[in-house]
Structures are given as C-alpha cells and as structure tokens.
C-alpha cells in the first residue's frame, strides 16, 4: 500500500549543531530568534522565515553557494534519538528516514488521527512552492518489524541527541508495500504535501520526507497531555470523595484501559471520574467540558501548580493514550480530540532536506 523509497537528500556541506533546531510548530518567537542568532544558516531561517518567498530564495542561494549539497545517490537513513521523557526515564527511539509518495486519505494508505486547521496549511503550502523542497520530516508509525536496523558504527550525521546513518535501502520498498501508516506528528504538513502534489502534477512533487517508527520499537512512547480549564463549577468531588493528588494519580495508573478514567484536581482536592466502556480518557474529558478554552501541559506538576496559583480553576489529569487505541480509531476513520497524543522527543530539523 505505501510507496516508500530511498531519496537523494540535500544536507549541509558542513553539518553542525548550530544549524539545527526543533520543528517550526513548537518554537515561540523568542526561541526562533535565539536559533536565528546561532548561525546565519540556521534552519529556522528557512522553516520560520517571516516571508516564505525569502525562505525559498535563501534555500536556492545556499545550494548555489555550496552551503547545502545534494547526495549523488539515493539512500535511506537509520535514525536514533536518545532522550529522557517527561516521566524521567531514559530511552532510545529508532526509526528510518525515507521518501514517501503522498496520497489522499481516502486511499487508506496513510491514516490521520487529528483534525487540522486551514491557516497552518496555507503557510506551509506557500513555503513548499517557494522552496520546492520538504524542509522537515513528518513522523509516521507502522505495525511490524523494522526493515533497517541501526548499524554498529559511528553515525554519518549527528546533532541534538539525534544520530543518522546513511543506508542503501535495499528491500525497504518491499517491506512497506502492504503496510498502512499512521501520522503521529505532521498532519498539517502531510495535507499540504497532498495539495502540492495535486497542484504540480509531477511524480517528484508527490514525495515527502518521513521518519518511520515501528509501533514495537521499545523507545516509542506516548505521553499524556493534561487539560486545564476555567469555570465548570459542576465538576466537583462527591461528599468525602476527594483525596490528595499523588494518591489519586498513583491509583489512576493502575486502572484498566477498557473504561475511561481521569483525575480532576481543584486546589487541594483530587477526585476520580469514570467514563464509559470503550471510551478514551481524552474523549471522557471532551464529553464533560468540551474543548473550548482549554490549556494543555505534559507536565503533571505544572498542571497542579497552575491550578494552585489560580491561573486555571481545575485540571483533568490523564493517562497516556495507548498506541493501539490510536491506530484502531484511525483505521475506523475516526478523528480524536486535539492533543490526544504527545510524542516526545520531536524530530530535529536541519539534518536532511527532500527536494520536490
């Protein structure tokens, strides 16, 4: 089903940590400016330029000046990211960087799990037209064993705890030919790539750079995103039904996933809420308080602190959504509430580019 192939990457002739950055959609304006100041060729000058046309001009000039070079031969890249998660546990997530032929969702080859918004897609489409290159990869999941293993040698590229190994890609196309892929992170960019392919009408324009990670990879983890809310005075503990937040969260982690559960925290008092069979924790929250005006944080202590400080009136403290539940909903064609998944770490930008 999926058309995955090696590609001739564009990359920095002299790679350095000073030219890489996190993805465009996680940086504040202040962080963007800090990365710009690191290096006159930092990738944010492309991915977060105030003018998409200027970003395209810069990209072409860097190629002409030799700041960027294109590989002579196509390849895939084994990738490893060493990280410490929000839970304090050290892990290594491994995957594969390759080229994917984009297709509309109705082919059921690539599955979404979140809704998108028009604004970000319009901006990314202007950038794609200007640069004629995919400047950042998106993150996809698949079931089954990885077709390429991380080799036991020094990496060919490395920055920000991310390591890349150039590989010939033998057998990669066959390994993915019958697999469905789930978008973990990058829904807006994927839909932008589909629109660009339809607009340009060429085989090259229908490709994009992706990082593919197996759902069985030991380092793959979804972390919870807690919900912060104002008002909703009806969400209160039953008489005698509250406890301390540490005890409530510890018990939450031991409950089965066949029924939705969450912990509500209101200044000094925590209490459980229970959903319906087959309901996800995030769906339970959306059913009770909707999704308008919510705040989000992956840090449980931060959620509690914001409520204690009066920034918000309360918080729903959640468990992580299971990967198998995300895949199941996506295969049924269902979209899930915003920020159902939090995949960490984000993919590093500036190591590879994919011409289209």
RADAUR-V780968 format. One record per pair of residues at least 4 apart in sequence whose C-alpha atoms are under 8 Angstrom apart, sorted by the first residue. I is the first residue (numbers start at 1). J is the second residue. D is the distance in Angstrom with one decimal. If there is no record, write none. Layout:
# RADAUR-V780968
i=I j=J d=D
i=I j=J d=D
This chain:
# RADAUR-V780968
i=1 j=109 d=5.7
i=1 j=176 d=7.2
i=1 j=177 d=4.9
i=1 j=178 d=4.6
i=1 j=179 d=5.7
i=1 j=180 d=6.6
i=2 j=100 d=7.4
i=2 j=101 d=7.4
i=2 j=109 d=5.9
i=2 j=110 d=7.7
i=2 j=176 d=5.7
i=2 j=177 d=5.1
i=2 j=178 d=6.5
i=2 j=179 d=6.0
i=2 j=180 d=6.6
i=2 j=181 d=7.4
i=3 j=100 d=5.7
i=3 j=101 d=5.4
i=3 j=173 d=6.5
i=3 j=176 d=7.0
i=3 j=177 d=6.2
i=4 j=98 d=6.6
i=4 j=99 d=5.6
i=4 j=100 d=4.6
i=4 j=101 d=6.7
i=4 j=172 d=6.9
i=4 j=173 d=5.2
i=4 j=176 d=6.4
i=4 j=177 d=7.6
i=5 j=76 d=7.5
i=5 j=98 d=6.0
i=5 j=99 d=5.2
i=5 j=100 d=6.5
i=5 j=169 d=7.5
i=5 j=172 d=6.6
i=5 j=173 d=5.5
i=6 j=74 d=5.2
i=6 j=75 d=4.5
i=6 j=76 d=4.8
i=6 j=98 d=5.5
i=6 j=99 d=5.9
i=6 j=168 d=7.6
i=6 j=169 d=5.9
i=7 j=73 d=7.7
i=7 j=74 d=4.3
i=7 j=75 d=5.3
i=7 j=76 d=6.7
i=7 j=98 d=6.7
i=7 j=99 d=5.9
i=7 j=354 d=7.5
i=8 j=70 d=6.6
i=8 j=71 d=5.2
i=8 j=72 d=6.6
i=8 j=73 d=5.7
i=8 j=74 d=4.2
i=8 j=75 d=6.4
i=8 j=354 d=7.4
i=9 j=70 d=5.7
i=9 j=71 d=5.6
i=9 j=74 d=7.2
i=9 j=75 d=7.7
i=9 j=352 d=6.1
i=9 j=353 d=5.7
i=9 j=354 d=5.5
i=9 j=355 d=7.4
i=10 j=68 d=6.5
i=10 j=69 d=5.5
i=10 j=70 d=4.2
i=10 j=71 d=6.3
i=10 j=352 d=5.9
i=10 j=353 d=4.9
i=10 j=354 d=6.2
i=10 j=355 d=7.2
i=11 j=15 d=7.7
i=11 j=68 d=5.4
i=11 j=69 d=5.6
i=11 j=70 d=6.4
i=11 j=71 d=7.9
i=11 j=350 d=7.6
i=11 j=351 d=6.2
i=11 j=352 d=4.9
i=11 j=353 d=6.1
i=12 j=67 d=5.9
i=12 j=68 d=4.4
i=12 j=69 d=6.2
i=12 j=350 d=8.0
i=12 j=351 d=7.3
i=12 j=352 d=7.8
i=13 j=66 d=6.8
i=13 j=67 d=5.6
i=13 j=68 d=5.3
i=13 j=69 d=5.6
i=14 j=67 d=7.4
i=15 j=19 d=7.2
i=15 j=157 d=7.4
i=15 j=351 d=7.5
i=16 j=20 d=7.4
i=16 j=159 d=7.0
i=17 j=159 d=5.2
i=17 j=160 d=6.8
i=18 j=35 d=7.9
i=18 j=38 d=5.7
i=18 j=39 d=5.9
i=18 j=42 d=6.6
i=19 j=38 d=7.5
i=19 j=39 d=6.2
i=19 j=41 d=6.0
i=19 j=42 d=3.9
i=19 j=43 d=5.7
i=19 j=350 d=6.5
i=20 j=42 d=6.1
i=20 j=43 d=5.8
i=20 j=44 d=7.9
i=20 j=159 d=7.2
i=20 j=160 d=8.0
i=20 j=348 d=6.8
i=20 j=349 d=5.6
i=20 j=350 d=4.6
i=20 j=351 d=6.7
i=21 j=35 d=6.9
i=21 j=42 d=7.6
i=21 j=43 d=6.6
i=21 j=44 d=6.8
i=21 j=348 d=6.0
i=21 j=349 d=5.3
i=21 j=350 d=6.6
i=22 j=26 d=7.0
i=22 j=27 d=7.1
i=22 j=346 d=6.9
i=22 j=347 d=6.8
i=22 j=348 d=5.1
i=22 j=349 d=5.6
i=23 j=27 d=7.2
i=23 j=136 d=7.2
i=23 j=346 d=7.1
i=23 j=347 d=6.7
i=23 j=348 d=6.5
i=23 j=349 d=5.7
i=24 j=44 d=7.2
i=24 j=47 d=6.0
i=24 j=48 d=6.1
i=27 j=31 d=5.7
i=27 j=32 d=6.0
i=28 j=32 d=6.2
i=29 j=33 d=6.2
i=30 j=34 d=6.3
i=31 j=35 d=6.3
i=32 j=36 d=6.2
i=32 j=44 d=6.6
i=32 j=48 d=7.4
i=33 j=37 d=6.2
i=34 j=38 d=6.6
i=35 j=39 d=7.3
i=35 j=42 d=6.7
i=35 j=44 d=6.8
i=36 j=40 d=6.7
i=36 j=41 d=7.9
i=36 j=42 d=5.9
i=36 j=44 d=6.3
i=36 j=45 d=6.4
i=38 j=42 d=6.9
i=41 j=45 d=7.0
i=42 j=46 d=7.9
i=42 j=350 d=7.7
i=43 j=47 d=6.3
i=43 j=349 d=7.0
i=43 j=350 d=5.3
i=44 j=48 d=5.0
i=44 j=49 d=6.7
i=45 j=49 d=5.1
i=45 j=55 d=6.6
i=46 j=52 d=7.9
i=46 j=55 d=4.7
i=46 j=56 d=7.3
i=46 j=58 d=7.2
i=46 j=59 d=6.9
i=46 j=135 d=7.7
i=47 j=55 d=7.4
i=47 j=127 d=8.0
i=47 j=135 d=6.9
i=49 j=54 d=7.2
i=49 j=55 d=5.8
i=51 j=55 d=6.4
i=52 j=56 d=6.3
i=52 j=123 d=7.7
i=52 j=126 d=6.1
i=52 j=127 d=4.8
i=52 j=130 d=6.4
i=53 j=57 d=6.3
i=53 j=126 d=7.7
i=53 j=127 d=7.0
i=53 j=130 d=5.4
i=53 j=131 d=7.8
i=54 j=58 d=6.1
i=55 j=59 d=6.1
i=55 j=127 d=7.3
i=55 j=130 d=7.2
i=55 j=131 d=6.8
i=56 j=60 d=6.3
i=56 j=127 d=6.9
i=56 j=130 d=4.5
i=56 j=131 d=3.9
i=56 j=132 d=7.6
i=57 j=61 d=6.1
i=57 j=130 d=7.4
i=57 j=131 d=7.2
i=58 j=62 d=6.0
i=59 j=63 d=6.4
i=59 j=131 d=6.3
i=60 j=64 d=6.3
i=60 j=131 d=7.3
i=61 j=65 d=6.0
i=62 j=66 d=6.1
i=62 j=67 d=4.9
i=62 j=68 d=5.6
i=63 j=67 d=6.0
i=63 j=68 d=4.7
i=63 j=69 d=6.2
i=64 j=68 d=7.9
i=74 j=168 d=7.5
i=75 j=98 d=7.7
i=75 j=166 d=6.4
i=75 j=167 d=5.7
i=75 j=168 d=5.0
i=75 j=169 d=5.8
i=76 j=96 d=6.9
i=76 j=97 d=5.7
i=76 j=98 d=5.1
i=76 j=99 d=8.0
i=76 j=166 d=6.1
i=76 j=167 d=5.3
i=76 j=168 d=6.2
i=76 j=169 d=5.3
i=77 j=96 d=5.7
i=77 j=97 d=4.9
i=77 j=98 d=6.8
i=77 j=164 d=6.0
i=77 j=165 d=5.3
i=77 j=166 d=4.6
i=77 j=167 d=5.5
i=78 j=94 d=7.5
i=78 j=95 d=6.0
i=78 j=96 d=4.6
i=78 j=97 d=6.3
i=78 j=148 d=6.9
i=78 j=149 d=6.9
i=78 j=150 d=5.6
i=78 j=151 d=7.9
i=78 j=164 d=5.6
i=78 j=165 d=5.1
i=78 j=166 d=6.6
i=78 j=167 d=6.9
i=79 j=94 d=5.6
i=79 j=95 d=5.2
i=79 j=96 d=5.6
i=79 j=97 d=6.8
i=79 j=150 d=7.0
i=79 j=162 d=7.1
i=79 j=163 d=5.6
i=79 j=164 d=4.6
i=79 j=165 d=6.5
i=80 j=92 d=6.6
i=80 j=93 d=5.6
i=80 j=94 d=4.4
i=80 j=95 d=6.4
i=80 j=150 d=7.4
i=80 j=162 d=5.8
i=80 j=163 d=5.3
i=80 j=164 d=6.7
i=81 j=92 d=5.5
i=81 j=93 d=5.2
i=81 j=94 d=6.5
i=81 j=161 d=5.7
i=81 j=162 d=4.5
i=81 j=163 d=6.5
i=81 j=345 d=7.8
i=82 j=90 d=7.4
i=82 j=91 d=5.9
i=82 j=92 d=4.4
i=82 j=93 d=6.6
i=82 j=161 d=5.6
i=82 j=162 d=6.8
i=83 j=90 d=5.7
i=83 j=91 d=5.5
i=83 j=92 d=6.3
i=83 j=161 d=7.2
i=83 j=345 d=6.8
i=84 j=88 d=5.7
i=84 j=89 d=5.3
i=84 j=90 d=4.2
i=84 j=91 d=6.2
i=85 j=89 d=5.6
i=85 j=90 d=6.5
i=85 j=91 d=7.5
i=85 j=344 d=6.8
i=85 j=345 d=7.5
i=86 j=223 d=7.6
i=86 j=298 d=7.3
i=86 j=299 d=6.8
i=91 j=219 d=5.3
i=92 j=218 d=7.7
i=92 j=219 d=4.9
i=93 j=217 d=6.9
i=93 j=218 d=7.1
i=93 j=219 d=4.1
i=93 j=220 d=5.6
i=94 j=150 d=7.3
i=94 j=213 d=6.6
i=94 j=217 d=6.9
i=94 j=219 d=7.0
i=95 j=146 d=7.6
i=95 j=211 d=6.4
i=95 j=212 d=5.4
i=95 j=213 d=4.5
i=95 j=214 d=7.1
i=96 j=148 d=7.2
i=96 j=211 d=5.4
i=96 j=212 d=5.1
i=96 j=213 d=6.7
i=97 j=209 d=7.0
i=97 j=210 d=5.7
i=97 j=211 d=4.5
i=97 j=212 d=6.4
i=98 j=209 d=5.9
i=98 j=210 d=5.6
i=98 j=211 d=6.6
i=98 j=212 d=7.7
i=99 j=207 d=6.1
i=99 j=208 d=5.5
i=99 j=209 d=4.8
i=99 j=210 d=6.2
i=99 j=354 d=7.9
i=100 j=207 d=5.3
i=100 j=208 d=5.4
i=100 j=209 d=6.4
i=100 j=210 d=6.6
i=101 j=206 d=5.5
i=101 j=207 d=4.4
i=101 j=208 d=6.5
i=102 j=190 d=7.5
i=102 j=193 d=6.9
i=102 j=194 d=5.9
i=102 j=197 d=7.8
i=102 j=206 d=5.6
i=102 j=207 d=5.9
i=102 j=208 d=6.9
i=103 j=107 d=6.8
i=103 j=109 d=7.3
i=103 j=110 d=7.3
i=103 j=194 d=6.2
i=103 j=206 d=7.9
i=104 j=108 d=7.9
i=104 j=110 d=7.9
i=104 j=191 d=8.0
i=104 j=194 d=6.4
i=105 j=109 d=7.0
i=105 j=110 d=6.1
i=105 j=111 d=6.3
i=105 j=112 d=7.5
i=108 j=180 d=7.2
i=109 j=179 d=7.4
i=109 j=180 d=5.0
i=109 j=181 d=6.2
i=110 j=180 d=6.0
i=110 j=181 d=4.8
i=110 j=182 d=5.8
i=110 j=183 d=7.0
i=111 j=180 d=7.3
i=111 j=181 d=6.1
i=111 j=182 d=4.7
i=111 j=183 d=6.1
i=111 j=330 d=5.9
i=111 j=331 d=7.0
i=111 j=333 d=7.9
i=112 j=182 d=6.2
i=112 j=183 d=5.4
i=112 j=187 d=6.8
i=112 j=330 d=6.1
i=112 j=335 d=7.2
i=113 j=182 d=7.7
i=113 j=183 d=7.1
i=113 j=184 d=8.0
i=113 j=326 d=7.0
i=113 j=329 d=7.3
i=113 j=330 d=5.4
i=113 j=334 d=6.8
i=113 j=335 d=4.7
i=113 j=336 d=5.7
i=114 j=187 d=7.2
i=114 j=335 d=5.1
i=114 j=336 d=5.5
i=114 j=337 d=6.9
i=114 j=338 d=6.5
i=115 j=187 d=8.0
i=115 j=335 d=6.4
i=115 j=336 d=7.6
i=115 j=337 d=8.0
i=115 j=338 d=7.3
i=116 j=187 d=6.8
i=116 j=188 d=6.1
i=117 j=121 d=7.1
i=117 j=188 d=7.6
i=118 j=122 d=6.3
i=119 j=123 d=6.6
i=120 j=124 d=6.2
i=120 j=188 d=6.7
i=121 j=125 d=6.0
i=121 j=188 d=5.6
i=121 j=189 d=6.8
i=121 j=191 d=7.3
i=121 j=192 d=5.6
i=122 j=126 d=6.4
i=122 j=192 d=7.7
i=123 j=127 d=6.4
i=124 j=128 d=6.1
i=124 j=189 d=6.8
i=124 j=192 d=6.6
i=125 j=129 d=6.2
i=125 j=192 d=5.6
i=125 j=193 d=7.6
i=125 j=195 d=7.9
i=125 j=196 d=6.8
i=126 j=130 d=6.2
i=127 j=131 d=6.0
i=127 j=132 d=7.9
i=128 j=132 d=5.3
i=128 j=133 d=6.1
i=128 j=134 d=6.7
i=128 j=196 d=7.6
i=129 j=196 d=7.7
i=132 j=355 d=6.1
i=132 j=356 d=5.2
i=133 j=353 d=6.7
i=133 j=354 d=5.4
i=133 j=355 d=4.0
i=133 j=356 d=4.9
i=134 j=208 d=6.2
i=134 j=209 d=6.4
i=134 j=353 d=5.9
i=134 j=354 d=4.9
i=134 j=355 d=6.2
i=134 j=356 d=6.8
i=135 j=349 d=7.6
i=135 j=350 d=7.5
i=135 j=352 d=7.5
i=135 j=353 d=5.0
i=135 j=354 d=6.6
i=136 j=209 d=7.2
i=136 j=349 d=5.6
i=136 j=350 d=7.3
i=136 j=352 d=7.6
i=136 j=353 d=6.7
i=137 j=208 d=7.6
i=137 j=209 d=4.9
i=137 j=210 d=4.7
i=137 j=211 d=6.3
i=137 j=347 d=7.5
i=137 j=349 d=7.6
i=138 j=183 d=7.8
i=138 j=185 d=6.0
i=138 j=186 d=4.9
i=138 j=189 d=7.3
i=138 j=190 d=7.4
i=138 j=209 d=6.8
i=138 j=210 d=4.9
i=138 j=211 d=6.1
i=139 j=183 d=6.2
i=139 j=184 d=5.4
i=139 j=185 d=5.0
i=139 j=186 d=6.3
i=139 j=210 d=5.9
i=139 j=211 d=4.9
i=139 j=212 d=6.3
i=139 j=213 d=7.7
i=139 j=347 d=7.7
i=140 j=181 d=6.1
i=140 j=182 d=5.4
i=140 j=183 d=4.6
i=140 j=184 d=5.3
i=140 j=185 d=7.0
i=140 j=210 d=6.8
i=140 j=211 d=6.0
i=140 j=212 d=4.9
i=140 j=213 d=6.4
i=141 j=181 d=5.6
i=141 j=182 d=5.0
i=141 j=183 d=6.5
i=141 j=184 d=6.4
i=141 j=212 d=5.7
i=141 j=213 d=5.0
i=141 j=214 d=5.7
i=141 j=215 d=6.1
i=142 j=179 d=7.0
i=142 j=180 d=6.5
i=142 j=181 d=5.1
i=142 j=182 d=6.4
i=142 j=212 d=7.1
i=142 j=213 d=6.5
i=142 j=214 d=5.1
i=142 j=215 d=5.9
i=143 j=179 d=7.6
i=143 j=180 d=8.0
i=143 j=214 d=5.7
i=143 j=215 d=5.4
i=143 j=216 d=7.1
i=144 j=214 d=6.2
i=144 j=215 d=7.2
i=144 j=216 d=6.9
i=145 j=214 d=6.5
i=145 j=216 d=7.2
i=146 j=213 d=7.6
i=146 j=214 d=6.1
i=147 j=171 d=7.5
i=147 j=172 d=6.3
i=147 j=175 d=6.3
i=148 j=169 d=7.8
i=148 j=172 d=7.7
i=150 j=165 d=7.3
i=151 j=165 d=7.4
i=154 j=165 d=8.0
i=155 j=163 d=5.8
i=155 j=164 d=5.5
i=155 j=165 d=5.0
i=156 j=163 d=7.6
i=156 j=164 d=5.8
i=156 j=165 d=5.1
i=156 j=166 d=6.5
i=157 j=163 d=5.8
i=157 j=164 d=5.0
i=157 j=165 d=6.8
i=157 j=351 d=7.4
i=158 j=162 d=5.5
i=158 j=163 d=4.3
i=158 j=164 d=6.1
i=158 j=351 d=7.9
i=159 j=163 d=6.7
i=159 j=348 d=8.0
i=159 j=351 d=7.9
i=160 j=348 d=7.3
i=162 j=348 d=7.1
i=171 j=175 d=6.1
i=172 j=176 d=6.5
i=173 j=177 d=6.1
i=174 j=178 d=8.0
i=182 j=327 d=6.8
i=182 j=330 d=7.5
i=183 j=187 d=6.5
i=184 j=341 d=7.8
i=184 j=343 d=7.3
i=185 j=343 d=7.6
i=186 j=190 d=6.1
i=187 j=191 d=6.3
i=188 j=192 d=6.1
i=189 j=193 d=6.1
i=190 j=194 d=6.4
i=191 j=195 d=6.3
i=192 j=196 d=6.1
i=193 j=197 d=6.1
i=193 j=206 d=7.1
i=193 j=207 d=7.8
i=193 j=208 d=7.0
i=194 j=198 d=6.3
i=194 j=206 d=7.0
i=195 j=199 d=6.2
i=196 j=200 d=6.1
i=196 j=205 d=6.9
i=196 j=206 d=7.5
i=197 j=201 d=5.6
i=197 j=202 d=6.9
i=197 j=203 d=8.0
i=197 j=205 d=5.1
i=197 j=206 d=4.6
i=197 j=207 d=7.9
i=198 j=206 d=7.9
i=200 j=205 d=6.4
i=201 j=205 d=7.0
i=201 j=206 d=7.7
i=202 j=206 d=6.7
i=203 j=207 d=7.3
i=204 j=356 d=5.3
i=205 j=356 d=4.7
i=206 j=356 d=7.5
i=207 j=356 d=6.6
i=208 j=354 d=6.7
i=208 j=356 d=7.5
i=209 j=353 d=7.5
i=209 j=354 d=5.9
i=213 j=217 d=7.0
i=213 j=220 d=7.8
i=215 j=220 d=6.9
i=215 j=323 d=7.3
i=216 j=220 d=7.6
i=221 j=343 d=6.5
i=221 j=344 d=7.2
i=222 j=320 d=6.0
i=222 j=321 d=6.7
i=222 j=322 d=7.1
i=222 j=323 d=7.1
i=222 j=341 d=6.2
i=222 j=342 d=5.5
i=222 j=343 d=5.1
i=222 j=344 d=7.2
i=223 j=298 d=7.2
i=223 j=319 d=7.8
i=223 j=320 d=5.0
i=223 j=321 d=7.5
i=223 j=341 d=6.9
i=223 j=342 d=5.2
i=223 j=343 d=6.4
i=223 j=344 d=7.4
i=224 j=298 d=6.0
i=224 j=318 d=6.0
i=224 j=319 d=5.5
i=224 j=320 d=4.0
i=224 j=321 d=6.8
i=224 j=340 d=7.7
i=224 j=341 d=6.8
i=224 j=342 d=6.3
i=225 j=296 d=6.2
i=225 j=297 d=5.5
i=225 j=298 d=4.5
i=225 j=299 d=7.7
i=225 j=317 d=8.0
i=225 j=318 d=6.9
i=225 j=320 d=7.5
i=225 j=339 d=6.7
i=225 j=340 d=7.2
i=225 j=341 d=7.3
i=225 j=342 d=6.6
i=226 j=296 d=5.7
i=226 j=297 d=5.4
i=226 j=298 d=5.9
i=226 j=299 d=7.6
i=226 j=300 d=7.0
i=226 j=303 d=7.0
i=226 j=315 d=7.0
i=226 j=316 d=5.9
i=226 j=317 d=5.0
i=226 j=318 d=5.7
i=227 j=294 d=6.3
i=227 j=295 d=5.8
i=227 j=296 d=5.0
i=227 j=297 d=6.9
i=227 j=303 d=7.9
i=227 j=315 d=5.5
i=227 j=316 d=5.1
i=227 j=317 d=6.7
i=227 j=318 d=8.0
i=228 j=294 d=5.5
i=228 j=295 d=4.7
i=228 j=296 d=6.0
i=228 j=297 d=7.9
i=228 j=303 d=6.9
i=228 j=307 d=7.9
i=228 j=312 d=6.3
i=228 j=313 d=7.7
i=228 j=314 d=5.9
i=228 j=315 d=4.3
i=228 j=316 d=6.4
i=229 j=293 d=7.0
i=229 j=294 d=5.2
i=229 j=295 d=6.4
i=229 j=312 d=5.7
i=229 j=313 d=6.0
i=229 j=314 d=5.5
i=229 j=315 d=6.0
i=230 j=293 d=7.7
i=230 j=294 d=7.6
i=230 j=312 d=5.4
i=230 j=313 d=4.9
i=230 j=314 d=6.7
i=231 j=313 d=6.1
i=231 j=314 d=8.0
i=232 j=289 d=7.2
i=237 j=241 d=5.6
i=237 j=242 d=5.9
i=237 j=270 d=7.7
i=237 j=271 d=5.9
i=238 j=242 d=7.3
i=241 j=271 d=6.3
i=242 j=269 d=5.6
i=242 j=270 d=5.2
i=242 j=271 d=4.7
i=242 j=272 d=8.0
i=243 j=247 d=7.0
i=243 j=248 d=6.6
i=243 j=269 d=5.9
i=243 j=270 d=5.3
i=243 j=271 d=6.2
i=244 j=248 d=6.4
i=244 j=268 d=7.0
i=244 j=269 d=6.0
i=244 j=270 d=5.6
i=245 j=249 d=6.1
i=245 j=265 d=7.0
i=245 j=268 d=7.7
i=245 j=269 d=6.8
i=245 j=270 d=5.1
i=245 j=271 d=7.9
i=246 j=250 d=6.1
i=247 j=251 d=6.2
i=248 j=252 d=6.2
i=248 j=263 d=6.7
i=248 j=270 d=6.5
i=248 j=271 d=6.6
i=248 j=272 d=7.0
i=249 j=253 d=6.4
i=249 j=263 d=6.8
i=249 j=317 d=7.6
i=250 j=254 d=7.0
i=251 j=255 d=6.8
i=252 j=261 d=7.1
i=252 j=262 d=6.9
i=252 j=263 d=7.2
i=252 j=272 d=8.0
i=252 j=319 d=7.4
i=253 j=319 d=6.8
i=255 j=261 d=7.7
i=257 j=261 d=7.9
i=257 j=280 d=8.0
i=258 j=277 d=5.9
i=258 j=278 d=5.8
i=258 j=279 d=7.7
i=259 j=274 d=7.3
i=259 j=275 d=6.0
i=259 j=276 d=5.6
i=259 j=277 d=4.4
i=259 j=278 d=5.8
i=259 j=279 d=6.1
i=259 j=280 d=7.3
i=260 j=274 d=5.9
i=260 j=275 d=4.6
i=260 j=276 d=6.1
i=260 j=277 d=6.9
i=260 j=278 d=7.3
i=260 j=279 d=5.4
i=260 j=280 d=5.1
i=260 j=281 d=4.6
i=260 j=284 d=6.4
i=261 j=272 d=7.1
i=261 j=273 d=5.8
i=261 j=274 d=4.7
i=261 j=275 d=6.0
i=261 j=280 d=8.0
i=261 j=281 d=5.6
i=261 j=284 d=7.6
i=261 j=318 d=7.7
i=262 j=272 d=5.8
i=262 j=273 d=5.4
i=262 j=274 d=6.7
i=262 j=281 d=6.3
i=262 j=285 d=7.9
i=262 j=316 d=6.4
i=262 j=317 d=5.9
i=262 j=318 d=5.2
i=262 j=319 d=7.3
i=263 j=270 d=6.5
i=263 j=271 d=5.6
i=263 j=272 d=4.5
i=263 j=273 d=6.1
i=263 j=316 d=5.6
i=263 j=317 d=5.0
i=263 j=318 d=6.7
i=264 j=270 d=5.6
i=264 j=271 d=5.4
i=264 j=272 d=6.2
i=264 j=273 d=7.1
i=264 j=314 d=7.0
i=264 j=315 d=5.7
i=264 j=316 d=4.6
i=264 j=317 d=6.2
i=265 j=269 d=5.8
i=265 j=270 d=4.4
i=265 j=271 d=6.7
i=265 j=304 d=7.2
i=265 j=307 d=7.8
i=265 j=314 d=5.5
i=265 j=315 d=5.2
i=265 j=316 d=6.4
i=265 j=317 d=7.3
i=266 j=270 d=6.4
i=266 j=307 d=6.7
i=266 j=308 d=7.9
i=266 j=313 d=6.5
i=266 j=314 d=4.7
i=266 j=315 d=6.8
i=267 j=304 d=7.9
i=267 j=307 d=6.0
i=267 j=308 d=5.2
i=267 j=313 d=7.7
i=267 j=314 d=7.2
i=268 j=308 d=7.5
i=274 j=284 d=7.9
i=275 j=279 d=6.5
i=275 j=281 d=7.5
i=275 j=284 d=5.7
i=276 j=284 d=7.9
i=279 j=283 d=6.3
i=279 j=284 d=6.6
i=280 j=284 d=6.3
i=280 j=321 d=7.5
i=281 j=285 d=6.5
i=281 j=318 d=6.7
i=281 j=319 d=7.3
i=281 j=321 d=7.5
i=282 j=286 d=6.3
i=282 j=318 d=7.6
i=282 j=321 d=8.0
i=282 j=337 d=6.7
i=282 j=340 d=6.3
i=283 j=287 d=6.1
i=283 j=336 d=7.7
i=283 j=337 d=6.7
i=284 j=288 d=6.4
i=285 j=289 d=6.1
i=285 j=290 d=7.0
i=285 j=316 d=7.3
i=286 j=290 d=4.2
i=286 j=291 d=5.8
i=286 j=337 d=7.3
i=291 j=337 d=8.0
i=291 j=338 d=8.0
i=297 j=302 d=7.1
i=297 j=303 d=6.4
i=298 j=342 d=7.8
i=299 j=303 d=6.4
i=300 j=304 d=6.4
i=300 j=317 d=7.1
i=301 j=305 d=6.1
i=302 j=306 d=6.1
i=303 j=307 d=6.5
i=303 j=315 d=6.5
i=303 j=317 d=7.9
i=304 j=308 d=6.2
i=304 j=315 d=7.3
i=305 j=309 d=6.0
i=306 j=310 d=6.3
i=306 j=311 d=5.2
i=306 j=312 d=6.1
i=307 j=311 d=5.9
i=307 j=312 d=4.9
i=307 j=313 d=5.7
i=307 j=314 d=5.6
i=307 j=315 d=7.0
i=320 j=341 d=7.5
i=321 j=325 d=7.0
i=321 j=326 d=7.3
i=321 j=340 d=6.8
i=321 j=341 d=6.5
i=322 j=326 d=6.6
i=323 j=327 d=6.3
i=324 j=328 d=6.1
i=325 j=329 d=6.2
i=326 j=330 d=6.2
i=327 j=331 d=6.1
i=328 j=332 d=6.4
i=329 j=333 d=6.5
i=329 j=334 d=5.3
i=329 j=335 d=7.1
i=329 j=336 d=7.7
i=330 j=334 d=5.4
i=330 j=335 d=6.7
i=336 j=340 d=6.5
